[in-house]
Amino acid sequence: MMLAVFPTMIISSIGVNEFAFYHFAIPIMNIFSILKELLFGVINCEHILITVLSNLTAVIIIFILSRILFLKDKWVMS
């Protein structure tokens, strides 16, 4: 629950014009940043692209790590 609430608390105190690159590069925080921008009517294609790319990168890294761990028999069978 805290994982979903903590980024919202950080983003709520920041104005839409004060967002920096790292707000859109951190995978969970960027979704809340994009939603706040879209709610205020700001459509920035660069921010959307950074969000999509950082989320895809995180998914690919997590998939590769989980595949490596799953292929090790001692993690799966014991």
MDAnalysis code that builds the backbone (N, CA, C; Angstrom):
import MDAnalysis as mda
import numpy as np

u = mda.Universe.empty(234, n_residues=78, atom_resindex=np.repeat(np.arange(78), 3), trajectory=True)
u.add_TopologyAttr("name", ["N", "CA", "C"] * 78)
u.add_TopologyAttr("resid", np.arange(1, 79))
u.add_TopologyAttr("resname", ["MET", "MET", "LEU", "ALA", "VAL", "PHE", "PRO", "THR", "MET", "ILE", "ILE", "SER", "SER", "ILE", "GLY", "VAL", "ASN", "GLU", "PHE", "ALA", "PHE", "TYR", "HIS", "PHE", "ALA", "ILE", "PRO", "ILE", "MET", "ASN", "ILE", "PHE", "SER", "ILE", "LEU", "LYS", "GLU", "LEU", "LEU", "PHE", "GLY", "VAL", "ILE", "ASN", "CYS", "GLU", "HIS", "ILE", "LEU", "ILE", "THR", "VAL", "LEU", "SER", "ASN", "LEU", "THR", "ALA", "VAL", "ILE", "ILE", "ILE", "PHE", "ILE", "LEU", "SER", "ARG", "ILE", "LEU", "PHE", "LEU", "LYS", "ASP", "LYS", "TRP", "VAL", "MET", "SER"])
u.atoms.positions = np.array([
    [0.832, -1.190, 0.000],
    [0.000, 0.000, 0.000],
    [0.873, 1.248, 0.000],
    [1.961, 1.196, 0.744],
    [2.843, 2.359, 0.826],
    [3.522, 2.631, -0.509],
    [3.738, 1.596, -1.297],
    [4.361, 1.763, -2.599],
    [3.505, 2.629, -3.520],
    [2.204, 2.566, -3.376],
    [1.310, 3.371, -4.202],
    [1.066, 4.755, -3.616],
    [1.132, 4.891, -2.309],
    [0.819, 6.164, -1.664],
    [2.027, 7.111, -1.642],
    [3.213, 6.582, -1.465],
    [4.409, 7.421, -1.332],
    [4.684, 8.292, -2.563],
    [4.644, 7.764, -3.805],
    [4.844, 8.644, -4.962],
    [3.764, 9.716, -5.086],
    [2.542, 9.393, -4.702],
    [1.461, 10.376, -4.758],
    [1.717, 11.519, -3.793],
    [2.249, 11.208, -2.616],
    [2.567, 12.259, -1.637],
    [3.675, 13.166, -2.154],
    [4.661, 12.603, -2.823],
    [5.757, 13.404, -3.368],
    [5.258, 14.295, -4.501],
    [4.477, 13.744, -5.400],
    [3.996, 14.472, -6.575],
    [2.979, 15.544, -6.214],
    [2.206, 15.341, -5.160],
    [1.146, 16.296, -4.828],
    [1.682, 17.656, -4.411],
    [2.886, 17.715, -3.898],
    [3.432, 19.005, -3.466],
    [4.201, 19.726, -4.566],
    [4.314, 19.132, -5.734],
    [5.073, 19.717, -6.840],
    [4.096, 20.229, -7.890],
    [4.362, 21.422, -8.393],
    [3.526, 21.976, -9.452],
    [3.812, 21.315, -10.787],
    [2.892, 21.456, -11.713],
    [3.032, 20.819, -13.023],
    [4.219, 21.384, -13.789],
    [4.499, 22.662, -13.635],
    [5.610, 23.284, -14.350],
    [6.956, 23.024, -13.693],
    [6.972, 22.422, -12.517],
    [8.214, 22.172, -11.785],
    [8.762, 20.764, -11.967],
    [8.130, 19.944, -12.787],
    [8.604, 18.580, -12.993],
    [9.953, 18.581, -13.696],
    [10.831, 17.692, -13.255],
    [12.150, 17.535, -13.874],
    [12.215, 16.165, -14.557],
    [13.372, 15.882, -15.132],
    [13.560, 14.627, -15.868],
    [13.372, 13.408, -14.979],
    [13.873, 13.468, -13.755],
    [13.823, 12.290, -12.888],
    [12.407, 11.954, -12.435],
    [11.483, 12.900, -12.497],
    [10.097, 12.580, -12.164],
    [9.480, 11.620, -13.188],
    [10.004, 11.641, -14.396],
    [9.488, 10.781, -15.454],
    [10.381, 9.578, -15.703],
    [11.551, 9.520, -15.090],
    [12.474, 8.404, -15.292],
    [12.314, 7.315, -14.240],
    [11.766, 7.642, -13.081],
    [11.565, 6.646, -12.024],
    [10.265, 5.903, -12.320],
    [10.327, 4.574, -12.465],
    [9.192, 3.831, -13.007],
    [7.845, 3.958, -12.308],
    [7.752, 4.043, -11.023],
    [6.419, 4.134, -10.412],
    [5.984, 5.589, -10.283],
    [6.928, 6.450, -10.009],
    [6.600, 7.868, -9.849],
    [6.169, 8.495, -11.175],
    [6.681, 7.989, -12.287],
    [6.372, 8.619, -13.566],
    [4.907, 8.473, -13.971],
    [4.270, 7.404, -13.553],
    [2.853, 7.235, -13.883],
    [2.014, 8.309, -13.197],
    [2.328, 8.588, -11.932],
    [1.610, 9.628, -11.212],
    [1.924, 11.016, -11.786],
    [3.158, 11.214, -12.242],
    [3.531, 12.500, -12.847],
    [2.775, 12.735, -14.151],
    [2.717, 11.703, -14.983],
    [1.984, 11.832, -16.254],
    [0.500, 12.066, -15.995],
    [-0.083, 11.337, -15.036],
    [-1.497, 11.536, -14.729],
    [-1.774, 12.950, -14.235],
    [-0.873, 13.492, -13.417],
    [-1.079, 14.857, -12.934],
    [-0.981, 15.856, -14.079],
    [-0.004, 15.657, -14.974],
    [0.097, 16.552, -16.131],
    [-1.144, 16.480, -17.006],
    [-1.628, 15.277, -17.254],
    [-2.798, 15.135, -18.109],
    [-4.060, 15.686, -17.457],
    [-4.165, 15.576, -16.143],
    [-5.327, 16.150, -15.450],
    [-5.343, 17.677, -15.538],
    [-4.157, 18.286, -15.569],
    [-4.086, 19.736, -15.699],
    [-4.071, 20.205, -17.150],
    [-4.156, 19.277, -18.086],
    [-4.247, 19.639, -19.491],
    [-2.919, 19.855, -20.183],
    [-1.824, 19.453, -19.577],
    [-0.499, 19.589, -20.189],
    [-0.182, 18.287, -20.907],
    [0.005, 18.368, -22.222],
    [0.358, 17.192, -23.006],
    [1.742, 17.432, -23.586],
    [2.734, 16.753, -22.998],
    [4.113, 16.878, -23.431],
    [4.564, 15.516, -23.941],
    [4.793, 15.408, -25.244],
    [5.146, 14.129, -25.856],
    [6.479, 13.601, -25.350],
    [7.395, 14.502, -25.036],
    [8.703, 14.074, -24.516],
    [8.550, 13.381, -23.164],
    [7.705, 13.908, -22.299],
    [7.482, 13.295, -20.990],
    [6.797, 11.934, -21.129],
    [5.858, 11.837, -22.052],
    [5.179, 10.564, -22.281],
    [6.156, 9.530, -22.821],
    [7.041, 9.933, -23.721],
    [8.034, 9.031, -24.280],
    [9.025, 8.563, -23.212],
    [9.481, 9.471, -22.357],
    [10.384, 9.095, -21.261],
    [9.698, 8.106, -20.335],
    [8.432, 8.330, -20.035],
    [7.674, 7.431, -19.168],
    [7.557, 6.040, -19.772],
    [7.193, 5.974, -21.025],
    [7.024, 4.680, -21.686],
    [8.359, 3.937, -21.763],
    [9.427, 4.632, -22.127],
    [10.729, 3.986, -22.248],
    [11.267, 3.515, -20.905],
    [11.087, 4.303, -19.859],
    [11.587, 3.869, -18.553],
    [10.784, 2.688, -18.014],
    [9.476, 2.676, -18.253],
    [8.667, 1.532, -17.826],
    [9.013, 0.275, -18.618],
    [9.237, 0.412, -19.914],
    [9.641, -0.736, -20.727],
    [11.001, -1.270, -20.299],
    [11.925, -0.374, -19.991],
    [13.246, -0.787, -19.517],
    [13.134, -1.543, -18.201],
    [12.322, -1.056, -17.286],
    [12.138, -1.739, -16.002],
    [11.502, -3.111, -16.194],
    [10.527, -3.218, -17.066],
    [9.870, -4.500, -17.322],
    [10.855, -5.490, -17.940],
    [11.662, -5.038, -18.879],
    [12.638, -5.922, -19.520],
    [13.679, -6.404, -18.514],
    [14.169, -5.506, -17.666],
    [15.156, -5.893, -16.654],
    [14.562, -6.886, -15.666],
    [13.338, -6.634, -15.211],
    [12.692, -7.556, -14.271],
    [12.439, -8.906, -14.939],
    [12.056, -8.906, -16.205],
    [11.822, -10.164, -16.920],
    [13.111, -10.964, -17.062],
    [14.203, -10.298, -17.402],
    [15.488, -10.985, -17.555],
    [15.951, -11.566, -16.219],
    [15.833, -10.781, -15.144],
    [16.235, -11.283, -13.828],
    [15.371, -12.456, -13.375],
    [14.087, -12.382, -13.618],
    [13.222, -13.491, -13.218],
    [13.496, -14.734, -14.057],
    [13.813, -14.558, -15.305],
    [14.160, -15.716, -16.150],
    [15.452, -16.358, -15.685],
    [16.436, -15.556, -15.338],
    [17.703, -16.102, -14.838],
    [17.469, -16.877, -13.548],
    [16.664, -16.322, -12.649],
    [16.395, -17.018, -11.394],
    [15.557, -18.274, -11.603],
    [14.635, -18.251, -12.538],
    [13.789, -19.406, -12.789],
    [14.574, -20.543, -13.432],
    [15.572, -20.225, -14.248],
    [16.355, -21.259, -14.909],
    [17.305, -21.983, -13.950],
    [17.578, -21.413, -12.803],
    [18.407, -22.090, -11.811],
    [17.527, -23.092, -11.070],
    [17.916, -24.345, -11.139],
    [17.104, -25.403, -10.535],
    [17.014, -25.280, -9.016],
    [18.039, -24.800, -8.375],
    [18.003, -24.753, -6.912],
    [16.984, -23.751, -6.405],
    [16.637, -22.720, -7.182],
    [15.624, -21.740, -6.772],
    [14.224, -22.283, -6.988],
    [14.038, -23.095, -8.023],
    [12.707, -23.564, -8.389],
    [12.333, -24.839, -7.623],
    [13.233, -25.787, -7.528],
    [12.909, -27.105, -7.005],
    [13.031, -27.235, -5.489],
    [13.762, -26.385, -4.834],
    [13.940, -26.598, -3.397],
    [13.149, -25.680, -2.551],
])
